[in-house]
């Protein structure tokens, strides 16, 4: 990113990371986080389901 030192001032060009390396890293982190969230949610729902079945199956 370059800075414009003219009278108007401001930046020249976009604020994106050059080469697109940052986007790949972000996608990797997001994917990893989603997998952890999905796994944790599945475990949590299974726990609730088991807990519910234990309380409703009493005769």
C-alpha positions in Angstrom: 0.0 0.0 0.0 1.4 3.4 -1.0 0.7 6.7 0.5 -0.1 9.8 -1.6 1.8 12.8 -0.3 0.0 15.2 -2.6 -2.2 18.1 -1.3 -5.3 15.9 -1.2 -3.6 13.1 0.7 -5.0 9.6 1.1 -4.0 6.2 0.0 -3.3 4.8 -3.4 -4.6 1.3 -4.2 -6.6 -1.1 -2.2 -5.9 -2.3 1.3 -5.7 -6.0 0.3 -2.7 -8.1 1.2 -0.4 -8.4 -1.8 -0.2 -11.8 -3.3 -3.5 -13.0 -1.7 -1.6 -15.0 1.0 -3.7 -13.5 3.7 -7.0 -14.8 2.1 -5.7 -18.4 2.0 -4.7 -18.2 5.7 -8.1 -16.8 6.6 -9.9 -19.5 4.7 -7.8 -22.2 6.5 -8.4 -20.7 9.9 -12.2 -20.4 9.2 -12.4 -24.0 8.0 -10.6 -25.2 11.0 -12.9 -23.3 13.3 -16.0 -24.5 11.5 -14.8 -28.2 11.9 -14.3 -27.6 15.6 -17.7 -26.0 16.0 -19.4 -28.8 14.1 -17.7 -31.5 16.2 -18.5 -29.7 19.4 -22.1 -29.2 18.5 -22.5 -32.8 17.5 -21.1 -33.9 20.9 -23.3 -31.5 22.7 -26.5 -32.6 20.9 -25.6 -36.2 21.5 -25.2 -35.5 25.2 -28.6 -33.8 25.4 -30.2 -36.6 23.5 -28.7 -39.2 25.8 -29.7 -37.2 28.9 -33.2 -36.8 27.6 -33.6 -40.5 26.8 -32.4 -41.5 30.3 -35.1 -39.3 32.0 -37.9 -40.3 29.7 -37.3 -44.1 29.7 -38.0 -44.5 33.4 -41.0 -46.8 34.0 
